[in-house]
């Protein structure tokens, strides 16, 4: 019965999080509430719930999740825990997280974890070298600028 309750909790947490992200109208309050729930889920003893919560915290790029994810990366009993923690930390892209991933390449007991951490870290280095920076689109709606008779506001994302 306890197992079924944990599985149901996992499914509800994932569905709630995905459905909330699907609607682009996320207020700061909703975001914090989702983040709080995922941070609680990562602390449970239910492995599936931990892994799902860790994944979504990485998708959210939650700065508050760095310490719990570092803990999961360091002392996770299964390969899956350590791999998802490394993946999420690489998505958050903090210096501490990337350093921990780099250390796992050398010192983890599992060759699989080492190999995937190396992949995550290599991608991080590649992005730094290529200067891959995500730039938000600039709104030009209020600017009265033209080029060859075409107003720039026509090209702005609304």
Secondary structure, DSSP 8 states (H G I E B T S, - for coil): -HHHHHHHHHHHHHHHHHHHHHSS---HHHHHHHHHHHHHHTTSS-HHHHHHHHHHHHHHT-GGGHHHHHHHHHH-SSHHHHHHHHHHHHHHT-HHHHHHHHHHHHH-S-HHHHHHHHHHHHHHHHHHHHT---------TT---EETTEEGGGGS--
